[in-house]
Each structure stands twice: as C-alpha cells, then as structure tokens.
Amino acid sequence: MNEPLYVPGTMQKLTYKEILARQRAKQADRKCIPLVVILNHIRSLYNVGSIFRTADAIGIEKLWLCGITGTPGTSRTTISKTALGAEKAVNWEYAWDALSVAQVYKDHGYEIVLLEQIKGARPYQLYRPSKPVCLVLGNEVEGVSDEFLKLCDVPVEIEMTGLKNSLNVSVAFGIVAYDIKRKMSNR
C-alpha cells in the first residue's frame, strides 16, 4: 500500500461522505482473518456491543456469545447503541457452553488463546499465531472459567503498570485482536 506524502499544513479531514465511500469500496474485497472469538459470560451489554463493533472493524471469522452473554436478538437496544449496526455485519452465534465451542475449534486445528491474567501468561506482544486462532474472553470480574485452563494452548495478557490491574474487556479485546490481525497479515 502506497502511503501518501504528508506535507505539514496541507492535511484535510475526510468528509463523512468520503469516509462512507471508502468503506463501501473496502467491503467489495473484504476477507475475514482466521480469528474466532468466544465471549464467556460477559455481563455488560455495552461491552458486547463494543466488541461487535471492533470485531467488524477487524474482520473476524466468527463471534460466539456464550453463557450469560447477551445477544442482539434479546438485548437489542443496549447492544445496538454501541455496536451501531455491526451486530448485523458480524457472523455470530449463541451457545450456552463456551468450553464445547472451543473444543470444536481445537479439534479443527485452531490454537486456543486465553486473554487472561494467569500464571504463565505471556505479554500479548510476544505471541505469534502460527495457525487459526480461537481467542477466549472471560467475565469482567471472574475471568474465564477454570475449565478453559486445561484446554488453553497459549495464555496472553496485557501488562499493567498503573494502579488498576486490568482494562475493560472490550478495550483489551481491541488491543489484542488488532495485534493478532497485524501478525496474521504479515505472515
């Protein structure tokens, strides 16, 4: 991709019409990356909506809503407020049992990656996907279910240096998913 030359003082913001035209053109040759995401008991419908929006921007293969995680069909108003229509564009499905969903992907050659603060987790920047990825995100308070620890191939985390010990799950998803996309695109 050729980057335009920027001359200080000559830059202009794109108009809304230009942004829409650019996005329509990108949709014509859109390809999904081999990244499946499982939301395991995500409580906040706003987080679910935000994850839908980021998932659409990244171009993931599929989003699984599991356990108590709300779905667009039953929690339409709140999810739609943050998803802004992305819930209609992202391939998604609901299942109560997230572990069974992850097992199916593992059996099909996906690497099970937990975004979780556990012993042995490596900084997400060091993770290098070598095959399709199934990224599992857990509950905002409890994290992923303990059963996932046995199924996990790679635990990754976002290192924190501030007072708080974690980021919002939708923010953390965006950071790690964009990093995975970048690494998959550079293979």
Residue pairs with C-beta under 8 A, 6 or more apart in sequence:
14 22
30 59
31 59
32 59
32 60
32 61
32 91
33 58
33 59
33 60
33 61
33 180
33 181
33 184
33 185
34 61
34 110
34 131
34 132
34 133
34 184
35 58
35 60
35 61
35 132
35 133
35 135
35 177
35 180
35 181
35 184
36 60
36 61
36 62
36 63
36 64
36 105
36 110
36 132
36 133
36 134
36 135
37 51
37 55
37 60
37 62
37 63
37 64
37 134
37 135
37 136
37 137
37 173
37 177
38 64
38 66
38 98
38 101
38 102
38 134
38 135
38 136
38 137
39 48
39 51
39 63
39 64
39 65
39 66
39 69
39 98
39 137
40 66
40 67
40 69
40 98
40 136
40 137
40 138
40 139
40 144
40 145
40 148
41 66
41 67
41 68
41 69
41 98
41 138
41 139
41 142
41 145
42 48
42 51
42 65
42 68
42 69
42 70
42 137
42 139
42 140
42 169
43 68
43 139
43 140
43 141
44 140
44 169
45 70
45 75
45 78
45 79
46 78
46 81
46 82
46 170
47 140
47 168
47 169
47 170
48 65
48 69
48 70
48 75
48 79
48 82
48 83
49 78
49 79
49 80
49 81
49 82
49 83
49 86
49 87
50 82
50 83
50 170
51 63
51 137
51 169
51 170
51 173
52 63
52 72
52 79
52 82
52 83
52 86
52 87
52 90
52 92
53 82
53 83
53 84
53 86
54 170
54 173
54 174
54 177
55 63
55 86
55 90
55 177
56 86
56 89
56 90
57 86
58 177
58 178
58 181
59 181
60 90
60 177
61 91
61 132
62 91
62 92
62 93
63 90
63 91
63 92
63 93
64 92
64 93
64 94
64 95
64 98
64 101
65 71
65 92
65 93
65 94
65 95
66 94
66 95
66 96
66 97
66 98
66 101
67 96
67 97
67 98
69 94
70 78
70 79
71 79
71 92
71 94
72 79
72 80
72 83
72 87
72 88
72 92
79 87
80 87
95 101
98 136
98 145
98 148
99 145
99 147
99 148
99 151
102 112
102 134
102 136
102 148
102 151
103 151
105 112
105 132
105 134
106 112
106 134
106 151
106 153
108 132
109 131
109 132
110 131
110 132
110 133
110 134
111 129
111 130
111 131
111 132
111 133
111 134
111 153
111 154
112 134
112 136
112 148
112 151
112 152
112 153
112 154
113 127
113 129
113 133
113 134
113 135
113 136
113 152
113 153
113 154
113 155
113 156
113 180
114 121
114 136
114 138
114 144
114 148
114 149
114 152
114 154
114 155
114 156
115 124
115 135
115 136
115 137
115 138
115 156
115 157
115 158
115 172
115 173
115 176
116 136
116 138
116 143
116 144
116 148
116 155
116 156
116 157
117 143
117 157
117 165
117 166
118 143
118 149
118 155
118 157
120 155
121 155
121 156
121 157
122 154
122 155
122 156
122 157
123 156
123 157
123 158
123 159
124 156
124 157
124 158
124 175
124 176
124 179
125 179
127 154
127 156
127 179
127 180
127 183
128 183
129 180
129 183
129 184
133 180
133 184
135 173
135 176
135 177
135 180
136 144
136 148
136 152
137 144
137 169
137 172
137 173
138 144
138 145
138 148
138 169
140 168
140 169
156 176
158 166
158 167
158 172
158 175
158 176
160 166
160 167
166 172
167 175
